[in-house]
């Protein structure tokens, strides 16, 4: 298993490497360890952060095998929009990596030292002979291949009627070609998902799926919490707000805070004002967590305690088991005042 297979696990060569190693997926999930841990990380980070980039170093074997494990996990986790978000996250990381790998001096050269060349990626999508550089920073793409790659993309600029067409070739800039390839990766990753997972494999991942579901469970909003009233926030959330303003929240604390705020129905502008942060990064993460296709529930009090995100509990905290339950009761008190 080579480094390039670990970096681009969706490639045909990566799949062939797994097959050549005679790796049995059921054995991998039954044994657990690094491939499963990294698989869980792929799914959780995809749905929460919009990326599958690793938080620490993994071996090439663990990185490569985590990809099929992640595809199984995302098929088992019953969260709306999970497949779409996961595929987009895999494509986003691939895009970041191959744009770094594609150097102008090595365009259309062979793969070396674990990096991916443009011609290798094009060939993997059966487009090797259909794309050629024109010498002026643009590419000529055969119209049939262009239509296939651009089909899933929306927007006027991708319509054939708005493109330059010359002798059966569509002109595309370098950046546009890379965007088309990112979309091709997304479509390939999503293909076949959700999988029909055999019972032995599903059973071996029961704990991991339960943990993911606890973290990523969709919010069941009620009228009782469909308001934005910071004065009624539970102590933990009020502390997380203060820590966020100071740039001191942990990853788990940030997830707990943003999912709680999303559950109130707050628009991003109100969240940005509350946290004194209108950055693009915050907007993107908040909109992923608050999206209509998959709005995630805040962690329970037990999870908050385990993660070290429970701060200054008061008497009301002793009677509830979830921050939203606290918030609902406090809202009733605010309304009665």
C-alpha positions as CSV (number, residue, x, y, z in Angstrom):
1,X,0.0,0.0,0.0
2,X,1.7,3.1,-1.2
3,X,1.5,6.7,0.0
4,X,-0.5,7.8,-3.1
5,X,-3.2,5.2,-2.3
6,X,-3.5,6.6,1.2
7,X,-3.8,10.1,-0.1
8,X,-6.3,9.3,-2.8
9,X,-8.2,6.2,-1.6
10,X,-11.0,6.7,-4.3
11,X,-8.6,6.0,-7.1
12,X,-8.9,2.7,-9.0
13,X,-5.3,1.9,-8.2
14,X,-6.1,2.3,-4.4
15,X,-9.0,-0.2,-4.7
16,X,-6.7,-2.6,-6.6
17,X,-4.1,-2.3,-3.9
18,X,-6.6,-3.3,-1.2
19,X,-7.7,-6.2,-3.3
20,X,-4.1,-7.3,-4.0
21,X,-3.4,-7.3,-0.3
22,X,-6.3,-9.7,0.2
23,X,-7.8,-7.5,2.9
24,X,-11.1,-8.6,4.3
25,X,-13.3,-5.7,5.4
26,X,-15.1,-7.9,8.0
27,X,-11.8,-8.8,9.6
28,X,-10.6,-5.1,9.6
29,X,-13.7,-3.9,11.5
30,X,-13.7,-6.9,13.8
31,X,-10.1,-6.2,14.8
32,X,-10.7,-2.5,15.2
33,X,-7.7,-0.4,15.8
34,X,-6.3,2.4,13.6
35,X,-8.4,1.8,10.4
36,X,-11.6,1.9,12.3
37,X,-10.6,4.9,14.5
38,X,-9.5,6.8,11.4
39,X,-12.8,5.8,9.7
40,X,-14.8,7.2,12.5
41,X,-12.7,10.4,12.4
42,X,-13.4,10.7,8.6
43,X,-17.1,10.6,9.1
44,X,-17.3,12.8,12.1
45,X,-15.0,15.4,10.7
46,X,-16.8,15.3,7.3
47,X,-20.2,16.0,8.9
48,X,-19.0,18.5,11.5
49,X,-16.1,20.3,9.9
50,X,-16.7,19.6,6.2
51,X,-13.3,17.9,5.8
52,X,-11.9,14.4,6.2
53,X,-8.4,15.7,6.9
54,X,-6.8,13.8,9.8
55,X,-6.1,15.4,13.1
56,X,-2.9,13.4,13.6
57,X,-0.6,11.2,11.5
58,X,-1.8,7.7,10.5
59,X,0.1,4.9,8.7
60,X,-0.6,4.5,5.0
61,X,-2.4,1.2,5.7
62,X,-4.7,2.8,8.3
63,X,-5.4,5.8,6.1
64,X,-6.2,3.7,3.1
65,X,-8.4,1.1,4.9
66,X,-10.2,3.8,6.8
67,X,-11.9,4.9,3.5
68,X,-14.0,1.7,3.0
69,X,-14.6,1.7,6.8
70,X,-15.9,5.3,6.6
71,X,-18.2,4.4,3.6
72,X,-19.7,1.6,5.8
73,X,-20.0,3.9,8.8
74,X,-21.7,6.7,6.8
75,X,-24.1,4.1,5.5
76,X,-25.0,3.0,9.0
77,X,-25.4,6.4,10.6
78,X,-29.0,7.5,10.2
79,X,-28.4,11.2,9.8
80,X,-30.1,13.2,7.0
81,X,-27.7,14.5,4.4
82,X,-24.8,12.4,5.7
83,X,-23.9,10.8,2.4
84,X,-23.9,14.1,0.6
85,X,-21.8,15.9,3.3
86,X,-19.4,13.0,3.5
87,X,-18.8,12.8,-0.3
88,X,-18.4,16.6,-0.5
89,X,-15.8,16.5,2.3
90,X,-13.8,13.7,0.6
91,X,-13.8,15.7,-2.6
92,X,-12.7,18.8,-0.8
93,X,-9.7,17.1,0.7
94,X,-8.8,15.5,-2.6
95,X,-9.1,18.9,-4.4
96,X,-6.7,20.5,-1.8
97,X,-4.3,17.7,-2.3
98,X,-4.3,17.4,-6.1
99,X,-4.1,21.2,-6.7
100,X,-1.0,21.1,-4.6
101,X,0.4,18.2,-6.6
102,X,-0.4,19.7,-10.0
103,X,2.7,21.8,-10.7
104,X,2.8,23.7,-13.9
105,X,6.1,22.2,-14.8
106,X,4.9,18.7,-14.4
107,X,1.5,19.0,-16.1
108,X,0.6,15.8,-17.9
109,X,3.6,14.0,-16.5
110,X,3.7,10.7,-14.7
111,X,3.1,10.2,-11.0
112,X,6.2,10.3,-8.8
113,X,7.0,10.1,-5.1
114,X,3.4,9.6,-4.0
115,X,2.1,12.7,-5.7
116,X,-0.7,12.6,-8.3
117,X,-0.3,14.0,-11.8
118,X,-3.1,15.6,-13.8
119,X,-2.9,12.9,-16.5
120,X,-3.1,10.1,-13.9
121,X,-6.3,11.6,-12.4
122,X,-7.8,12.3,-15.8
123,X,-7.0,8.7,-16.9
124,X,-8.7,7.4,-13.8
125,X,-11.9,9.1,-14.9
126,X,-11.4,7.8,-18.5
127,X,-10.7,11.3,-19.7
128,X,-7.0,11.0,-20.4
129,X,-7.2,11.6,-24.1
130,X,-10.0,14.2,-23.9
131,X,-8.1,17.0,-22.2
132,X,-5.1,18.8,-23.5
133,X,-3.4,22.0,-22.5
134,X,-3.5,24.8,-25.0
135,X,-0.4,26.6,-23.9
136,X,-2.1,29.7,-22.6
137,X,-3.1,28.5,-19.2
138,X,-6.3,27.0,-20.5
139,X,-7.4,23.5,-21.5
140,X,-9.4,22.1,-24.4
141,X,-11.9,19.5,-23.2
142,X,-13.7,17.3,-25.6
143,X,-17.4,18.3,-25.5
144,X,-18.7,14.9,-24.5
145,X,-16.3,14.7,-21.5
146,X,-17.0,18.3,-20.6
147,X,-20.8,17.6,-20.5
148,X,-20.3,14.5,-18.4
149,X,-18.0,16.3,-15.8
150,X,-20.2,19.4,-15.7
151,X,-23.5,17.6,-15.5
152,X,-23.8,17.7,-11.6
153,X,-22.8,21.3,-11.4
154,X,-25.3,24.2,-11.3
155,X,-24.7,27.7,-12.4
156,X,-24.9,29.5,-15.7
157,X,-21.1,29.4,-16.3
158,X,-21.1,25.6,-16.6
159,X,-23.8,25.6,-19.3
160,X,-22.5,24.7,-22.8
161,X,-24.3,27.7,-24.3
162,X,-22.0,30.0,-22.2
163,X,-18.8,28.3,-23.1
164,X,-16.3,28.8,-25.9
165,X,-16.7,25.8,-28.3
166,X,-14.2,25.2,-31.0
167,X,-14.1,22.1,-33.2
168,X,-15.7,19.9,-30.6
169,X,-13.6,21.2,-27.7
170,X,-14.8,23.3,-24.8
171,X,-12.3,25.8,-23.4
172,X,-11.8,25.7,-19.6
173,X,-9.4,27.5,-17.4
174,X,-7.0,25.6,-15.1
175,X,-9.2,26.4,-12.1
176,X,-12.3,25.3,-13.9
177,X,-10.8,22.0,-14.8
178,X,-9.8,21.4,-11.2
179,X,-13.3,22.2,-10.1
180,X,-14.7,19.7,-12.6
181,X,-12.4,17.0,-11.3
182,X,-13.4,17.8,-7.7
183,X,-17.0,17.2,-8.7
184,X,-16.0,14.0,-10.4
185,X,-14.4,12.8,-7.2
186,X,-17.6,13.7,-5.2
187,X,-19.8,11.8,-7.6
188,X,-17.5,8.7,-7.4
189,X,-17.4,8.8,-3.6
190,X,-21.1,9.1,-3.3
191,X,-21.7,6.3,-5.9
192,X,-23.4,3.3,-4.3
193,X,-23.9,5.0,-0.9
194,X,-25.6,4.2,1.4
195,X,-24.3,0.7,1.1
196,X,-26.2,-2.5,2.1
197,X,-24.0,-3.5,4.9
198,X,-23.9,-7.3,5.9
199,X,-24.9,-8.0,9.5
200,X,-21.5,-9.2,10.7
201,X,-19.8,-6.0,9.6
202,X,-22.6,-3.8,10.9
203,X,-22.6,-5.7,14.2
204,X,-18.9,-5.2,14.6
205,X,-19.3,-1.4,14.3
206,X,-22.3,-1.1,16.7
207,X,-20.3,0.9,19.3
208,X,-18.8,3.3,16.7
209,X,-22.1,3.9,15.1
210,X,-23.8,4.5,18.4
211,X,-21.0,7.0,19.3
212,X,-21.4,8.8,16.0
213,X,-25.2,8.9,16.3
214,X,-24.9,10.4,19.8
215,X,-22.7,13.1,18.4
216,X,-24.5,13.7,15.1
217,X,-28.1,13.0,16.0
218,X,-30.5,15.4,14.2
219,X,-32.2,18.0,16.3
220,X,-35.9,17.5,17.0
221,X,-36.8,21.2,17.4
222,X,-39.8,22.1,19.5
223,X,-41.6,25.5,19.9
224,X,-40.1,25.6,23.4
225,X,-36.6,26.2,22.2
226,X,-37.2,27.9,18.9
227,X,-36.1,31.3,20.2
228,X,-32.8,33.1,20.6
229,X,-32.5,34.3,24.2
230,X,-28.9,34.4,25.5
231,X,-30.0,35.3,29.0
232,X,-31.7,31.8,29.2
233,X,-28.7,29.9,28.1
234,X,-27.4,27.2,30.5
235,X,-24.2,27.9,32.4
236,X,-22.1,25.7,30.2
237,X,-23.2,27.5,27.0
238,X,-22.7,30.9,28.6
239,X,-19.1,29.9,29.5
240,X,-18.5,28.5,26.0
241,X,-19.7,31.8,24.5
242,X,-17.2,33.7,26.7
243,X,-14.4,31.2,25.8
244,X,-15.2,31.5,22.1
245,X,-14.9,35.3,22.2
246,X,-11.4,34.8,23.7
247,X,-10.6,32.1,21.1
248,X,-10.2,29.4,23.8
249,X,-12.8,26.8,22.8
250,X,-11.8,23.2,22.3
251,X,-13.1,21.2,19.2
252,X,-15.7,19.5,21.4
253,X,-16.7,22.8,23.0
254,X,-17.1,24.6,19.7
255,X,-19.3,21.8,18.4
256,X,-21.4,21.9,21.5
257,X,-21.7,25.7,21.3
258,X,-22.6,25.9,17.6
259,X,-25.1,23.0,17.6
260,X,-26.8,24.6,20.7
261,X,-27.0,28.0,18.9
262,X,-28.3,26.3,15.7
263,X,-31.0,24.6,17.7
264,X,-32.4,28.0,18.7
265,X,-33.0,28.8,15.0
266,X,-30.6,31.8,15.2
267,X,-29.4,33.2,11.9
268,X,-25.6,33.4,11.4
269,X,-25.6,37.2,11.8
270,X,-26.9,36.9,15.4
271,X,-24.4,34.2,16.2
272,X,-21.6,36.3,14.7
273,X,-22.6,39.2,16.9
274,X,-22.9,37.0,20.0
275,X,-19.4,35.5,19.5
276,X,-17.8,38.7,18.0
277,X,-16.7,36.6,15.1
278,X,-18.0,37.1,11.5
279,X,-15.2,35.0,9.9
280,X,-15.8,32.8,6.8
281,X,-14.7,29.8,8.7
282,X,-17.3,30.3,11.5
283,X,-20.0,30.9,8.9
284,X,-19.2,27.7,7.0
285,X,-19.1,25.5,10.1
286,X,-22.3,27.0,11.5
287,X,-24.2,26.6,8.3
288,X,-23.1,23.0,8.0
289,X,-24.3,22.3,11.5
290,X,-27.5,24.3,11.1
291,X,-28.4,23.2,7.6
292,X,-31.9,22.0,6.8
293,X,-30.6,18.7,5.5
294,X,-28.9,17.8,8.7
295,X,-29.1,20.0,11.8
296,X,-27.2,18.2,14.6
297,X,-28.2,18.0,18.2
298,X,-26.1,19.5,21.0
299,X,-24.3,16.9,23.2
300,X,-26.1,15.7,26.3
301,X,-25.0,16.9,29.8
302,X,-23.2,13.5,30.3
303,X,-21.2,14.0,27.1
304,X,-20.4,17.6,28.0
305,X,-19.1,16.4,31.3
306,X,-17.0,13.7,29.7
307,X,-15.5,16.2,27.3
308,X,-14.7,18.7,30.0
309,X,-17.3,21.2,28.6
310,X,-19.6,21.3,31.6
311,X,-19.1,24.6,33.5
312,X,-20.6,26.1,36.7
313,X,-23.7,23.8,37.0
314,X,-26.5,25.4,39.0
315,X,-29.5,23.9,40.9
316,X,-31.5,23.5,37.7
317,X,-28.7,21.5,36.1
318,X,-29.2,18.9,38.8
319,X,-32.8,18.2,37.5
320,X,-32.1,17.9,33.7
321,X,-29.9,15.8,31.4
322,X,-29.6,18.0,28.3
323,X,-28.7,21.7,27.7
324,X,-31.8,22.1,25.5
325,X,-34.0,20.9,28.4
326,X,-32.4,23.6,30.7
327,X,-32.9,26.2,28.0
328,X,-36.6,25.3,27.5
329,X,-37.3,25.6,31.3
330,X,-35.4,28.9,31.6
331,X,-37.3,30.3,28.6
332,X,-40.6,29.5,30.4
333,X,-39.3,31.4,33.5
334,X,-38.2,34.4,31.3
335,X,-41.7,34.5,29.7
336,X,-43.3,34.5,33.2
337,X,-41.3,37.4,34.5
